[in-house]
Amino acid sequence: MRACPTTCCVPVPAGREVGMSLIEVLVSLLILGVGLLGAGLIQLNALKYTDSSRMISQASFIAYDMLDRIRANAGADYVWGSGDTSPSNTLSASVRDLDLHDFEANISHLAGDTAKGSIAVNQREVTISISWDDSRAANAGNTRETFTLTSRVAVDPRPSR
């Protein structure tokens, strides 16, 4: 018996080619490229939506922090709108003023100048709203996301006058 001179001992019928043509290679590269572009697009969307959910989580933390401050200082009037500014002089400020200053600073750190916040108090019900520009996640201009927290407090936070 004679040894096969090549590493492959499978005989090839005459007239048939073995291997891949250039067209097959180009088609497989096209399919691979489309797949990689799709994976990249999915990754970009995941990053956008992760950023949006992070903003919602941060707004939730800010609102709950403010609600805890309102509960801790129940005798003060915490009604505050997005057009209001907190006092800048912290040496002579009351606890309420410092709380509102921190609330405004936290909202500003959340989303910059586009973020707005408000606190509404109706007897024992407190509503804290925080909104910001979320056009990056929505792929549209002038899209605002709003987080609203409404809760009841044990005592009426507004002092009787």
LINFENGI-V884728 format. One record per residue. N is the residue number from 1. RES is the residue in three letters. SS is DSSP state (H for helix, E for strand, C for the rest). PSI is psi in radians with two decimals (* if undefined). OMEGA is omega in whole degrees, 0 to 359 (999 if undefined). Layout:
[[N,RES,SS,PSI,OMEGA] [N,RES,SS,PSI,OMEGA]]
This chain:
[[1,MET,C,2.41,184] [2,ARG,C,2.42,181] [3,ALA,C,2.57,180] [4,CYS,C,2.27,183] [5,PRO,C,-0.32,179] [6,THR,C,2.96,180] [7,THR,C,-0.38,180] [8,CYS,C,2.17,184] [9,CYS,C,0.19,180] [10,VAL,C,2.14,181] [11,PRO,C,2.48,179] [12,VAL,C,2.20,179] [13,PRO,C,2.60,181] [14,ALA,C,2.41,178] [15,GLY,C,-0.12,178] [16,ARG,C,2.42,179] [17,GLU,C,2.59,177] [18,VAL,C,2.38,179] [19,GLY,C,-2.97,183] [20,MET,C,2.55,177] [21,SER,C,2.93,180] [22,LEU,H,-0.60,179] [23,ILE,H,-0.72,178] [24,GLU,H,-0.70,178] [25,VAL,H,-0.77,180] [26,LEU,H,-0.69,178] [27,VAL,H,-0.74,179] [28,SER,H,-0.64,176] [29,LEU,H,-0.64,176] [30,LEU,H,-0.78,179] [31,ILE,H,-0.74,178] [32,LEU,H,-0.73,179] [33,GLY,H,-0.74,178] [34,VAL,H,-0.71,178] [35,GLY,H,-0.74,179] [36,LEU,H,-0.66,176] [37,LEU,H,-0.69,177] [38,GLY,H,-0.74,178] [39,ALA,H,-0.68,177] [40,GLY,H,-0.69,178] [41,LEU,H,-0.71,177] [42,ILE,H,-0.70,179] [43,GLN,H,-0.73,178] [44,LEU,H,-0.74,178] [45,ASN,H,-0.69,178] [46,ALA,H,-0.70,179] [47,LEU,H,-0.72,180] [48,LYS,H,-0.82,184] [49,TYR,H,-0.49,175] [50,THR,H,-0.71,177] [51,ASP,H,-0.71,179] [52,SER,H,-0.75,179] [53,SER,H,-0.54,176] [54,ARG,H,-0.70,179] [55,MET,H,-0.72,179] [56,ILE,H,-0.73,178] [57,SER,H,-0.77,179] [58,GLN,H,-0.72,178] [59,ALA,H,-0.66,177] [60,SER,H,-0.78,178] [61,PHE,H,-0.74,180] [62,ILE,H,-0.77,181] [63,ALA,H,-0.76,179] [64,TYR,H,-0.60,176] [65,ASP,H,-0.78,180] [66,MET,H,-0.67,178] [67,LEU,H,-0.70,177] [68,ASP,H,-0.64,178] [69,ARG,H,-0.66,178] [70,ILE,H,-0.72,178] [71,ARG,H,-0.62,181] [72,ALA,H,-0.49,182] [73,ASN,C,1.08,190] [74,ALA,C,-0.32,182] [75,GLY,C,-0.14,185] [76,ALA,C,2.72,178] [77,ASP,C,1.92,185] [78,TYR,C,0.25,179] [79,VAL,C,2.22,185] [80,TRP,E,2.36,179] [81,GLY,C,2.93,183] [82,SER,C,-0.38,178] [83,GLY,C,-0.30,180] [84,ASP,C,2.63,175] [85,THR,C,2.52,179] [86,SER,C,2.72,181] [87,PRO,C,2.44,182] [88,SER,C,-0.41,180] [89,ASN,C,1.87,183] [90,THR,C,-0.17,181] [91,LEU,C,-0.67,182] [92,SER,C,0.20,184] [93,ALA,C,2.64,176] [94,SER,C,3.05,178] [95,VAL,H,-0.70,178] [96,ARG,H,-0.79,181] [97,ASP,H,-0.70,178] [98,LEU,H,-0.68,177] [99,ASP,H,-0.77,179] [100,LEU,H,-0.61,177] [101,HIS,H,-0.78,178] [102,ASP,H,-0.70,179] [103,PHE,H,-0.81,180] [104,GLU,H,-0.71,179] [105,ALA,H,-0.70,179] [106,ASN,H,-0.70,179] [107,ILE,H,-0.71,179] [108,SER,H,-0.68,178] [109,HIS,H,-0.43,180] [110,LEU,H,-0.93,186] [111,ALA,H,0.35,177] [112,GLY,H,-2.59,185] [113,ASP,H,-0.29,181] [114,THR,H,-0.27,182] [115,ALA,C,2.43,178] [116,LYS,E,2.62,178] [117,GLY,E,2.75,176] [118,SER,E,2.68,177] [119,ILE,E,2.15,177] [120,ALA,E,2.36,180] [121,VAL,E,2.15,177] [122,ASN,E,1.73,186] [123,GLN,C,-1.91,182] [124,ARG,C,0.08,181] [125,GLU,E,2.18,181] [126,VAL,E,2.26,177] [127,THR,E,2.11,179] [128,ILE,E,2.15,180] [129,SER,E,2.40,176] [130,ILE,E,2.23,178] [131,SER,E,2.68,182] [132,TRP,E,2.90,179] [133,ASP,E,2.10,181] [134,ASP,C,0.63,183] [135,SER,H,-0.40,179] [136,ARG,H,-0.75,181] [137,ALA,H,-0.52,184] [138,ALA,H,-0.11,183] [139,ASN,C,0.61,178] [140,ALA,C,2.68,179] [141,GLY,C,2.65,176] [142,ASN,C,0.72,175] [143,THR,C,2.16,181] [144,ARG,E,2.41,174] [145,GLU,E,2.44,181] [146,THR,E,2.31,172] [147,PHE,E,2.21,181] [148,THR,E,2.28,177] [149,LEU,E,2.17,177] [150,THR,E,2.29,181] [151,SER,E,2.77,174] [152,ARG,E,2.54,177] [153,VAL,C,2.80,187] [154,ALA,C,-0.64,180] [155,VAL,C,2.81,179] [156,ASP,C,2.02,183] [157,PRO,C,-0.32,180] [158,ARG,C,2.19,179] [159,PRO,C,2.51,177] [160,SER,C,2.36,184] [161,ARG,C,*,999]]
